[in-house]
Each structure stands twice: as structure tokens, then as C-alpha cells.
Amino acid sequence: MSVEHASMRIIEGCARGGTDLAADEVWAVEAHLEARRVCRDRLSAAVDDSLDQRDHTR
């Protein structure tokens, strides 16, 4: 993860619950999200997309 922004791999991993991320990545992204509104917004959009995809497969 860069100092500027979390990668989309990490953002999408968090949107899926973080189970495919290493523990240190989860900790780092949680700390990063506290300080970076842009990344929080990206995570929110990724969660919304994930929920939309799930709803369409039902």
C-alpha cells in the first residue's frame, strides 16, 4: 500500500471482508482508512458494487 492510497486489491479485499488479506495488510489499511477519506470513499463504492453483484445473482 502506498502512502497516498490503498491499492484496489486491498480495497476490494476489505470489501469482501478481509479474509484474503494478510493480518498486517488488514491492520495497515484500517489505519490508512482513518486518515484518507478518498480511500474510505473507494472502499464504500467497492462494498456497494459487491452488494449489487450479490443481489443480481440471487
C-alpha positions in Angstrom: 0.0 0.0 0.0 1.4 3.4 -0.9 1.3 6.3 1.5 -1.1 8.1 -0.9 -3.8 5.4 -1.5 -4.6 1.8 -0.7 -4.4 -0.4 -3.8 -7.6 -1.7 -5.4 -6.5 -5.2 -4.5 -6.6 -4.2 -0.8 -9.7 -2.1 -1.1 -11.6 -5.0 -2.8 -10.2 -7.4 -0.3 -11.6 -5.3 2.5 -14.9 -5.1 0.7 -15.0 -8.9 0.8 -14.4 -8.9 4.5 -10.6 -9.0 4.5 -10.4 -12.8 4.7 -8.0 -13.0 1.7 -5.6 -10.3 3.1 -2.7 -10.9 5.5 -3.2 -9.7 9.0 -0.7 -6.9 8.6 -2.4 -5.7 5.5 -5.8 -5.5 7.3 -4.2 -3.6 10.1 -2.4 -1.2 7.8 -5.4 -0.5 5.7 -7.6 0.1 8.7 -5.1 2.7 10.0 -4.8 4.2 6.5 -8.6 4.5 6.1 -8.8 6.5 9.3 -6.7 9.2 7.7 -7.7 9.0 4.0 -11.3 10.0 3.1 -10.6 9.2 -0.6 -9.8 5.6 0.2 -12.8 5.3 2.6 -14.9 6.5 -0.4 -13.3 3.9 -2.6 -14.0 1.2 -0.1 -17.6 2.3 0.2 -18.0 2.1 -3.5 -16.4 -1.3 -3.6 -18.8 -2.6 -0.9 -21.7 -1.1 -2.8 -20.6 -2.8 -6.0 -20.1 -6.1 -4.2 -23.6 -5.9 -2.7 -25.1 -5.1 -6.1 -23.4 -8.1 -7.7 -24.6 -10.3 -4.9 -28.1 -9.1 -5.3 -28.1 -9.7 -9.0 -27.0 -13.4 -8.6 -30.0 -14.2 -6.4 
